[in-house]
């Protein structure tokens, strides 16, 4: 899953939120350098990624993309699934997405010194381009995919993926909706487990 889903699945626990956000920049056992609840957020992020990558519904989504994008199919699905979460946000939260995003950005800015350097550099771009909200539109997704394609020097062809999104829109949305119900339950159970350790 991409940023919005990871943040949403952290629920109200601010330390879990921080851990979940910085997790990709914390490798191996370096999570042990953080306070217990932030550690739990980092480990939750890893569990969410594993659950997502190995899930049969996600694999079905990837199959629609695999021939064209090869091993980049999973990265694309993460972004497309975040699109459906952002677009249908009102079904998952009573707080409007714009307000939720502003609150998250403000909280992260106040706690930026905790973040690894890589995440400290990423945060201003996330805020400037309002990634959490821009995901809700196909135009916003297109910008993200175009940027990612540039990072792969055009090899990934990810800038073309909105074509596939439009063609298979209903199927991808149905996959996401069914999968996310299971993921929410999984994340809730794992959070409880990790906080008890």
C-alpha atoms as a printed R data frame, in Angstrom:
    type eleno elety resid chain resno       x       y       z
1   ATOM     1    CA   UNK     A     1   0.000   0.000   0.000
2   ATOM     2    CA   UNK     A     2   1.051   3.604  -0.498
3   ATOM     3    CA   UNK     A     3   1.253   6.568   1.923
4   ATOM     4    CA   UNK     A     4  -2.436   7.290   2.462
5   ATOM     5    CA   UNK     A     5  -3.374   3.702   3.274
6   ATOM     6    CA   UNK     A     6  -0.470   3.264   5.700
7   ATOM     7    CA   UNK     A     7  -1.376   6.483   7.502
8   ATOM     8    CA   UNK     A     8  -5.073   5.628   7.641
9   ATOM     9    CA   UNK     A     9  -4.342   2.164   9.054
10  ATOM    10    CA   UNK     A    10  -2.365   3.754  11.909
11  ATOM    11    CA   UNK     A    11  -5.687   5.065  13.267
12  ATOM    12    CA   UNK     A    12  -5.478   7.514  16.203
13  ATOM    13    CA   UNK     A    13  -2.100   6.449  17.619
14  ATOM    14    CA   UNK     A    14   0.371   9.233  16.706
15  ATOM    15    CA   UNK     A    15   3.479   7.137  17.397
16  ATOM    16    CA   UNK     A    16   2.173   4.298  15.230
17  ATOM    17    CA   UNK     A    17   1.539   6.960  12.557
18  ATOM    18    CA   UNK     A    18   5.155   8.157  12.719
19  ATOM    19    CA   UNK     A    19   6.526   4.612  12.593
20  ATOM    20    CA   UNK     A    20   4.282   3.638   9.714
21  ATOM    21    CA   UNK     A    21   5.332   6.758   7.777
22  ATOM    22    CA   UNK     A    22   9.106   6.407   8.236
23  ATOM    23    CA   UNK     A    23   9.241   2.597   7.925
24  ATOM    24    CA   UNK     A    24  10.592   2.352   4.363
25  ATOM    25    CA   UNK     A    25  13.659   4.351   5.418
26  ATOM    26    CA   UNK     A    26  14.335   2.201   8.509
27  ATOM    27    CA   UNK     A    27  16.118  -0.955   7.422
28  ATOM    28    CA   UNK     A    28  16.786  -4.221   9.249
29  ATOM    29    CA   UNK     A    29  16.909  -3.926  13.028
30  ATOM    30    CA   UNK     A    30  17.323  -0.145  13.071
31  ATOM    31    CA   UNK     A    31  13.715   0.099  14.242
32  ATOM    32    CA   UNK     A    32  15.053  -0.918  17.673
33  ATOM    33    CA   UNK     A    33  16.592   2.573  17.994
34  ATOM    34    CA   UNK     A    34  13.107   4.104  18.298
35  ATOM    35    CA   UNK     A    35  10.622   4.239  21.201
36  ATOM    36    CA   UNK     A    36   8.364   1.192  21.575
37  ATOM    37    CA   UNK     A    37   5.229   2.558  19.873
38  ATOM    38    CA   UNK     A    38   7.194   3.963  16.912
39  ATOM    39    CA   UNK     A    39   8.853   0.540  16.599
40  ATOM    40    CA   UNK     A    40   5.360  -0.971  16.523
41  ATOM    41    CA   UNK     A    41   4.416   1.407  13.685
42  ATOM    42    CA   UNK     A    42   7.483   0.412  11.669
43  ATOM    43    CA   UNK     A    43   6.761  -3.289  12.181
44  ATOM    44    CA   UNK     A    44   3.080  -2.743  11.357
45  ATOM    45    CA   UNK     A    45   4.122  -1.151   8.051
46  ATOM    46    CA   UNK     A    46   6.204  -4.218   7.203
47  ATOM    47    CA   UNK     A    47   3.316  -6.557   8.120
48  ATOM    48    CA   UNK     A    48   0.885  -4.538   5.968
49  ATOM    49    CA   UNK     A    49   3.294  -4.708   3.014
50  ATOM    50    CA   UNK     A    50   3.704  -8.476   3.385
51  ATOM    51    CA   UNK     A    51  -0.044  -9.061   3.746
52  ATOM    52    CA   UNK     A    52  -0.668  -6.916   0.649
53  ATOM    53    CA   UNK     A    53   2.068  -8.432  -1.530
54  ATOM    54    CA   UNK     A    54   0.955 -12.009  -0.843
55  ATOM    55    CA   UNK     A    55  -2.826 -11.502  -1.020
56  ATOM    56    CA   UNK     A    56  -4.751 -13.279  -3.801
57  ATOM    57    CA   UNK     A    57  -6.877 -10.205  -4.649
58  ATOM    58    CA   UNK     A    58  -3.799  -7.992  -5.015
59  ATOM    59    CA   UNK     A    59  -2.182 -10.657  -7.192
60  ATOM    60    CA   UNK     A    60  -5.287 -10.617  -9.392
61  ATOM    61    CA   UNK     A    61  -4.932  -6.841  -9.761
62  ATOM    62    CA   UNK     A    62  -1.243  -7.204 -10.613
63  ATOM    63    CA   UNK     A    63  -1.980  -9.750 -13.335
64  ATOM    64    CA   UNK     A    64  -3.837  -7.097 -15.331
65  ATOM    65    CA   UNK     A    65  -0.617  -5.072 -15.430
66  ATOM    66    CA   UNK     A    66   2.148  -7.660 -15.429
67  ATOM    67    CA   UNK     A    67   2.618  -8.131 -19.174
68  ATOM    68    CA   UNK     A    68   3.098  -4.412 -19.752
69  ATOM    69    CA   UNK     A    69   5.005  -3.411 -16.581
70  ATOM    70    CA   UNK     A    70   6.660  -6.630 -15.366
71  ATOM    71    CA   UNK     A    71   7.956  -6.286 -11.763
72  ATOM    72    CA   UNK     A    72   6.718  -2.683 -11.514
73  ATOM    73    CA   UNK     A    73   3.133  -4.006 -11.368
74  ATOM    74    CA   UNK     A    74   3.157  -4.042  -7.545
75  ATOM    75    CA   UNK     A    75   4.353  -0.430  -7.266
76  ATOM    76    CA   UNK     A    76   1.587   0.652  -9.638
77  ATOM    77    CA   UNK     A    77  -1.088  -1.267  -7.714
78  ATOM    78    CA   UNK     A    78   0.008   0.425  -4.477
79  ATOM    79    CA   UNK     A    79  -0.601   3.804  -6.123
80  ATOM    80    CA   UNK     A    80  -3.885   2.785  -7.761
81  ATOM    81    CA   UNK     A    81  -5.216   1.393  -4.483
82  ATOM    82    CA   UNK     A    82  -4.348   4.669  -2.748
83  ATOM    83    CA   UNK     A    83  -6.370   6.406  -5.464
84  ATOM    84    CA   UNK     A    84  -9.470   4.406  -4.572
85  ATOM    85    CA   UNK     A    85  -8.977   5.082  -0.854
86  ATOM    86    CA   UNK     A    86  -8.653   8.832  -1.507
87  ATOM    87    CA   UNK     A    87 -11.545   8.927  -3.974
88  ATOM    88    CA   UNK     A    88 -13.865   7.037  -1.594
89  ATOM    89    CA   UNK     A    89 -12.440   8.560   1.601
90  ATOM    90    CA   UNK     A    90 -15.891   9.559   2.884
91  ATOM    91    CA   UNK     A    91 -16.710   5.847   3.191
92  ATOM    92    CA   UNK     A    92 -13.796   5.304   5.578
93  ATOM    93    CA   UNK     A    93 -13.587   8.501   7.625
94  ATOM    94    CA   UNK     A    94 -15.858  11.218   8.954
95  ATOM    95    CA   UNK     A    95 -12.998  13.733   8.668
96  ATOM    96    CA   UNK     A    96 -12.804  15.195   5.121
97  ATOM    97    CA   UNK     A    97  -9.599  14.147   3.327
98  ATOM    98    CA   UNK     A    98  -8.368  17.744   2.918
99  ATOM    99    CA   UNK     A    99  -8.594  18.336   6.684
100 ATOM   100    CA   UNK     A   100  -7.091  14.931   7.503
101 ATOM   101    CA   UNK     A   101  -4.144  15.662   5.186
102 ATOM   102    CA   UNK     A   102  -3.533  19.141   6.686
103 ATOM   103    CA   UNK     A   103  -3.557  17.682  10.196
104 ATOM   104    CA   UNK     A   104  -1.096  14.937   9.210
105 ATOM   105    CA   UNK     A   105   1.256  17.391   7.453
106 ATOM   106    CA   UNK     A   106   1.203  19.731  10.467
107 ATOM   107    CA   UNK     A   107   1.896  16.870  12.890
108 ATOM   108    CA   UNK     A   108   4.778  15.584  10.770
109 ATOM   109    CA   UNK     A   109   6.349  19.047  10.505
110 ATOM   110    CA   UNK     A   110   6.312  19.328  14.313
111 ATOM   111    CA   UNK     A   111   8.025  15.930  14.651
112 ATOM   112    CA   UNK     A   112  10.365  16.038  11.657
113 ATOM   113    CA   UNK     A   113  13.513  15.754  13.808
114 ATOM   114    CA   UNK     A   114  12.529  12.139  14.633
115 ATOM   115    CA   UNK     A   115  12.471  11.174  10.941
116 ATOM   116    CA   UNK     A   116  15.378   9.607   9.046
117 ATOM   117    CA   UNK     A   117  17.119  12.058   6.698
118 ATOM   118    CA   UNK     A   118  15.503  10.498   3.611
119 ATOM   119    CA   UNK     A   119  12.003  11.150   5.016
120 ATOM   120    CA   UNK     A   120  12.950  14.657   6.166
121 ATOM   121    CA   UNK     A   121  13.826  15.461   2.545
122 ATOM   122    CA   UNK     A   122  10.651  13.821   1.193
123 ATOM   123    CA   UNK     A   123   8.162  15.572   3.500
124 ATOM   124    CA   UNK     A   124   8.331  19.085   1.930
125 ATOM   125    CA   UNK     A   125   7.535  17.605  -1.519
126 ATOM   126    CA   UNK     A   126   4.667  15.596  -0.062
127 ATOM   127    CA   UNK     A   127   3.200  18.770   1.441
128 ATOM   128    CA   UNK     A   128   3.886  21.061  -1.531
129 ATOM   129    CA   UNK     A   129   2.202  18.704  -4.002
130 ATOM   130    CA   UNK     A   130  -0.385  17.536  -1.457
131 ATOM   131    CA   UNK     A   131   0.132  13.867  -2.311
132 ATOM   132    CA   UNK     A   132  -2.510  12.565   0.079
133 ATOM   133    CA   UNK     A   133  -5.292  14.589  -1.568
134 ATOM   134    CA   UNK     A   134  -4.047  14.641  -5.170
135 ATOM   135    CA   UNK     A   135  -4.323  10.820  -5.246
136 ATOM   136    CA   UNK     A   136  -8.101  11.198  -5.421
137 ATOM   137    CA   UNK     A   137  -8.022  12.286  -9.074
138 ATOM   138    CA   UNK     A   138  -6.740  10.448 -12.134
139 ATOM   139    CA   UNK     A   139  -4.779  13.617 -13.002
140 ATOM   140    CA   UNK     A   140  -3.041  13.442  -9.617
141 ATOM   141    CA   UNK     A   141  -2.232   9.768 -10.095
142 ATOM   142    CA   UNK     A   142  -0.872  10.572 -13.560
143 ATOM   143    CA   UNK     A   143   1.586  13.105 -12.092
144 ATOM   144    CA   UNK     A   144   2.817  10.585  -9.528
145 ATOM   145    CA   UNK     A   145   3.244   7.829 -12.128
146 ATOM   146    CA   UNK     A   146   5.008  10.197 -14.549
147 ATOM   147    CA   UNK     A   147   7.429  11.212 -11.799
148 ATOM   148    CA   UNK     A   148   8.127   7.597 -10.911
149 ATOM   149    CA   UNK     A   149   8.680   6.712 -14.561
150 ATOM   150    CA   UNK     A   150  11.305   9.481 -14.788
151 ATOM   151    CA   UNK     A   151  13.070   7.996 -11.768
152 ATOM   152    CA   UNK     A   152  13.369   4.691 -13.658
153 ATOM   153    CA   UNK     A   153  14.652   6.625 -16.722
154 ATOM   154    CA   UNK     A   154  11.558   5.530 -18.673
155 ATOM   155    CA   UNK     A   155  12.198   1.810 -18.236
156 ATOM   156    CA   UNK     A   156   9.099   1.166 -16.107
157 ATOM   157    CA   UNK     A   157   6.581   2.845 -18.503
158 ATOM   158    CA   UNK     A   158   4.591   3.694 -15.364
159 ATOM   159    CA   UNK     A   159   3.422   6.917 -16.990
160 ATOM   160    CA   UNK     A   160   1.129   4.766 -19.170
161 ATOM   161    CA   UNK     A   161  -0.614   3.065 -16.233
162 ATOM   162    CA   UNK     A   162  -3.545   5.480 -16.083
163 ATOM   163    CA   UNK     A   163  -4.586   3.997 -19.455
164 ATOM   164    CA   UNK     A   164  -4.871   0.603 -17.754
165 ATOM   165    CA   UNK     A   165  -6.600   2.184 -14.760
166 ATOM   166    CA   UNK     A   166  -9.298   3.651 -17.023
167 ATOM   167    CA   UNK     A   167  -9.756   0.414 -18.992
168 ATOM   168    CA   UNK     A   168 -10.073  -1.773 -15.865
169 ATOM   169    CA   UNK     A   169 -11.428   0.903 -13.498
170 ATOM   170    CA   UNK     A   170 -14.404  -1.037 -12.108
171 ATOM   171    CA   UNK     A   171 -12.367  -4.230 -11.664
172 ATOM   172    CA   UNK     A   172  -9.541  -2.440  -9.833
173 ATOM   173    CA   UNK     A   173 -12.016  -0.597  -7.619
174 ATOM   174    CA   UNK     A   174 -13.852  -3.828  -6.758
175 ATOM   175    CA   UNK     A   175 -10.530  -5.510  -5.938
176 ATOM   176    CA   UNK     A   176  -9.499  -2.636  -3.692
177 ATOM   177    CA   UNK     A   177 -12.819  -2.426  -1.863
178 ATOM   178    CA   UNK     A   178 -12.903  -6.145  -1.032
179 ATOM   179    CA   UNK     A   179  -9.216  -6.301  -0.146
180 ATOM   180    CA   UNK     A   180  -9.256  -3.187   2.041
181 ATOM   181    CA   UNK     A   181 -11.941  -4.614   4.327
182 ATOM   182    CA   UNK     A   182  -9.609  -7.546   5.042
183 ATOM   183    CA   UNK     A   183  -6.577  -5.267   5.374
184 ATOM   184    CA   UNK     A   184  -8.307  -3.012   7.923
185 ATOM   185    CA   UNK     A   185  -9.127  -6.007  10.096
186 ATOM   186    CA   UNK     A   186  -5.600  -7.402   9.722
187 ATOM   187    CA   UNK     A   187  -3.979  -4.064  10.622
188 ATOM   188    CA   UNK     A   188  -6.187  -3.618  13.677
189 ATOM   189    CA   UNK     A   189  -5.302  -7.078  15.000
190 ATOM   190    CA   UNK     A   190  -1.584  -6.641  14.271
191 ATOM   191    CA   UNK     A   191  -1.509  -3.224  15.969
192 ATOM   192    CA   UNK     A   192  -2.947  -4.733  19.160
193 ATOM   193    CA   UNK     A   193  -0.413  -7.579  19.017
194 ATOM   194    CA   UNK     A   194   2.557  -5.276  18.465
195 ATOM   195    CA   UNK     A   195   1.561  -2.910  21.262
196 ATOM   196    CA   UNK     A   196   1.344  -5.810  23.728
197 ATOM   197    CA   UNK     A   197   4.911  -6.989  23.023
